[in-house]
Amino acid sequence: MTAIPMFPLGSVHFPHTPLPLRVFEPRYLTMIGRLLDEEDPRFGVVLIERGHEVGGGDRRSGVGTMARLISVSAGADALLAVAVGTDRFTVDEWLDDDPYPRAEVTPLPELDWSDELTPLRTQAEAIVRRTLARAPEAQWDADTELSDDPIAAAWQLAAIAPLGDYDRYALLQSATVGALLRQIIDLTLDAELLWSDG
């Protein structure tokens, strides 16, 4: 178990995906300042299941993603930071939030790729891109580029699929790449049905 700084958010963050952050709360400004002094500035990101991002008192999910800080710049009224997701972890215990949220975590094993999954990955990508092209107010473009690495691409598909945070959190907990890809397909098709029915 390792104690790490934590950044609870109102959204799910996946491995191998960028995370832009607008940091204005004093506790997170302190956290970013300390991270900038580290050789490998990493922090954990978990979904806030209930409550608010500002001021604490929230309920936080038990599985999250490590994020590596890659750039920080000063905006007019906040720090603008960009991090990228690395590996997943489970939260063992939340520590005192002073001066910012921290938790003891255990890394989850990385997923293994098998070339037998290539057709499933191709199908998942086709469904996600088709749905993005038709989705009302999609956050990602249907032409979003994916990594050449199949594991990274699978997580990136999970990130760009037009799903709600409950579904995205289910994807984050996948134990195998096959399960991840099958869930991406099922959940995206369900979402597409909802729009076409609506």
Secondary structure, DSSP 8 states (H G I E B T S, - for coil): -EEEEEEEESS---TTSEEEEEE-SHHHHHHHHHHHTSSS-EEEEEEEEES-SSSS--EE-SEEEEEEEEEEEE-SSSEEEEEEEEEEEEEEEE---SSS-EEEEEE-------GGGHHHHHHHHHHHHHHHHHSTT-SS-TT----SSHHHHHHHHHHHS---HHHHHHHHT-SSHHHHHHHHHHHHHHHHHHHHH-
